């Protein structure tokens, strides 16, 4: 079960990586200040979408006058979308500005519905399109303040009078334009209504996959630690009742590490039973006749046995001295 879950997570992660790589290859990034006086031929390069940034630096250079041509395949047109606009503002955009010109000449007309000069104060639509397969981009800056510039998304699309797209294309929902199917779910809205994007972006899917894998690894580590702790505790409990040379063993845990060291205390073997000591006692004659009292034996300090003690007096006393130097008085009454 765990192996199947692990394979599922790995498959999901590899799928996300593949989709992210595919999206990056379908939409390439270019920097305009590196391509001044050059062109980007999307048809020859096999590109369906291009991200055009003004500069790779934090702020663009001053005193710029840069022109770049972009061309798509003959049967397609170019769609331009503004992702960001941070060109320094000026009255009527006379100082720093961007111009996007339609046609194959840098002196052509601006794109339809787009201001001749674009800066921070310009009001922009969701997208602009060319009338043909080419457009020229020109950026001009003065010698004063600069800013971050702009970021554009350029997409090649095709319009069919029958409003049908090829199997390798995706049709936008709102304007019925046909774009390459490779541009779907790439985290960039090539369709103005965003219909080419998935419910979750590629980055979000990758984040979820990585988070799931990390969570599973943490859970497995916690379970392994719990099992190891229980095993060590069970082993420690079993050691407490071991036998050492047929004698009981007492386990004394060390405070620093209750499982690291075990001190074995060997108890002394049980002592043999004490045999009673039979030893004759000394009898001191008192008020009795002769040596009629014979042997007196003591089995322990509390039991005295007298044999054949003939005493004629009414209440004679016999003094018995024990080996432990204790004197006891015994009264013997003869009826």
N, C-alpha and C positions, 0 to 999 in steps of 0.2 A: 504493500500500500504506500509506504513512504517512498519507495523507489519510483512508483508511478507518479506520485505528486511531484517529486524532484524533476523527473523528465518533463512533466507538463510545464513547470516553472521555467526550466531551461529553454524549452521550445518557445514559450511566450517571449522570453527575453531575446532570443535570437531573431524571432520574427520582428520585434520592435526595432532591433538594430538594423535588420535588413531594410525595413520600411524607411527608417531615418536616413540610411545611406542612399536609398533610391531617391528620396525627396531632395537630398543635397545635390545629387548628380543631375536631377531634372531642372533645378534652379540654381544657377551659378552666380556668384557675386563678383562684380567688377567695380573699380574705383576710377572715376572720371579723370581725376588729376593725373593718373598714371597713363591715360590713353588719349591725351590731347593730340588732335590731328590724326587719329586713327579711327578704325571702325570695328564694329562687332557684327559679324555675319552669323546670325543664329541658324540659318539654314545649313551653311557649310559645317558649323560646329555641332550640329545635331541638338541644339538647345531649343526647348519649347518655352522657357521662361528665364528671365535674367533679373537679378537684383542689382540696380545701379546706385552706388553711393558716390557722393561728391568726393570724399576723401577718407583715407584710413586713419588720419590723425584726429585729435580732439577738435581742432578748429581748422577750417580751410585757409589757404594762403591768401595774402592780399595781392592786389594788382594782377589778378588772373584774367585771361581771355582764352577760354578753352572750348574747342568744338569737337564733337564726337558724332559719328554716324552709326545708326543701328539699322540692320536690314533683316527681314524675315523671308521665308520662302515665297515665291511669286504668287502662289494661290492663297496666301494668307495676308492678314493685316496685323498691325501692332496696336495693342491696348496698353495705355499708360495709366498707372495708379500711383498716387502720392501716399507713401507710408509715413513720411515725416517731412516737415518743412521748417527749417530754422535759419533761413537766409536773413541776414541783417536787414531790418526794415528801413525804408526811406520813402520820401514823398514820390508817389508814382513809380516806385521801384527804379529810380534813376541811378543809384550807386551800385548796389549788389543785386543781381537778378539772374534768373534762368529763363531762357527762351527755348521752346520746343517747336520746331518748324516742320511742316508737312512736305513730303516730296523728296526727290533725290538731289536737291540743291540747297546749300546752306542759306540761301536768300529767299527761301520760300515763305509761305504764309503760316501763321501760327495754327496749331491744331484747333479744330472747331470747338467753340465755346470756351477756349482757354485764353487768358490775357496774354498780350504780346510779351510782357515781362512779369515774372512771378517772383515775389518776395514774401516776407512773413505776413504782411497784411492782406495778401491776396485771398479771395474766397474761391475755394476749390470744390470741384464736383468729385463724385466717387471715381470716375474714370474718364479717359479721353482716348479717341481712336484715330488712326491715320486713314487717309483715303486710299493709300497704296501700300506697298511693302517696305517703305523706307521712312526714316525721320532723322532730323538733325537736332542735336542738343548743344546749346551754347550757354556757357556760364561766364559771367563777368563780375569782378570784384574791384573795389577801389583800394586806395592805400591806407584806409583807416581801419575801423573795427572789423573783426571777422567773427564767425560763429560756427556752428556745427554743420551747416549746409542742408542737404536734402537726402532723402532715400526714396527711390522709385522701384516699382515692380513692373517690369515689361513682359507682356505675355503675347505670344503669337496665337491668333485665333482664326477661325474660318466661319463664314456665314453661307448657309445653303438656302436658296429660295424655297426649297421644299421643307426646310427646317428639320433635316435629318442629318445625323452624324454617323461617321464610320464606327466600326466595332472598336477601333483603337482610340476613339475619342470619347469625351464626356461633354454632354450638352448642359449648359447653364440653365437654370430653371427660369429666370426672369427674362433675359434677353435672347435666349435660344442660341447663343454663340457656342461653337464647337471648339473645345480645347483638348489638348492631349490628355489621355487618361492617366498618364504618369504624373500629372500635376494634382491629382486628388489626394486628400489627406496629407498634404505636405506642410501644413501649418501656415500657408500663405493663401489668401483668398484671391485666386485668379479669376473667379466669377465675382461680379460685383455684389451679388446677394449672398456669397459665402456657401452656395450649395455644393461646391466641390470639396468642402471640408467635412471631416468625420465628426461624430459627437464629441470625441476626445482627440486632442491633438497628439501627434507622435511623441512630443516631449512628455505629455501627461501619461500616456500609456507606458513609456519607458520608466517614468517615475513610479508608477503603480507596480510594475513588474519588479523593479529593484527593491521597492519597499516590501513587497510580498516575500521575495527571496530572503531578505535580511530578517524579516519577522519569523519565517520558518526556521532559519538557522538559530535565532535566539531561543525559540521554543525548544528545539532539539537539544541545545546546550543546557537549558534549565532542567529538562527531563533527565539528561545524562548525569548531571550533578546530583539530582535527587536520588537516582538509582545508586550512584557510587556511595553517597552518604549512608543510605540504608544498608548496603552491603557491608560497609566498614563497621556499622553499628551492630549488625547481626554477627559478624566475625568476632567482635569484641565481647559480646554477650556469651558466645560459645566458649571463649577462653576462660571465663570465670570459674567453670566447673571441671577443669581438667584435673587429672590425677598425676601426681609426680612421685614416682617410686612407691606406689601403693599408699600414698598418704594424701590427705586433702591439700589443696593448693589455695592459698589466699591471694587474690589479685589486688594490688594497690596501684591505682592509676596515678600518673604524674600530672600535676596541674597544668604544666605548659602544653603537653600534648597527651591527651587521654589515651591515644591509641599508639603512641610511638614506643614507649617502654613499659614493660611489665615486670614488677618485682615479685618474686616467688618466695614466700615465707614457709619453710618446712616446719611443721609441727612435730613436737617430740612424740615418739611412740608411747602408747598407753603403758603405765606402770603395772607390773605384776601385782596380783592381790597380796596383801600383807598377811603373812602367816602368824597366828598367835604364838607368842613366846611363853613357853612354860618354864618357869623358873621357881625353884623352892624359896620360900620366904622364911625369915627368921622369926621364931616364936619366943617371946619373952615370957617365962613362967610368971604367973601372978598368983592369985588365990585359987590354985588348983593343986591336986596331988601329983607329985612326981613328974616324971616325963611321960605322962600318959598321952599327951598331944603328940601325934606323930607328924608325918610330912604335910605341909601346907603348900599348896601350889596356886600360882596366880597365872591366869590365861591373858589377862590384860589389866590395866590399872583399875578396872571397875568390877572384875569378877574374881572372887577368891573361893577356893575349894579347900576344905579341911577334911582330913581323913583320920578317923579313929581318935578323936580328941576326947578323952575321958576326963571330964571335969566334975567334981563332987560338990563344989560350993554352990550356993543358991543363985548367985548372979555374978559369976566370975567375969573378969575382963581378960581379953587376949590382945596384946599389942602386936600388930603385924606391920613390919617395915617393908615397903615395896622397893623394887630396884630403882625407881625414879625418885628416890629419897623423899617420898611422901608418906606420912604416918597416918594411919587410919585406925580407928577404934572399933572393934567388932564385939558385939555382945552375944554370947552364946547361952541360951537358956535350955536347961535340960529338964524336961517334965517327967 
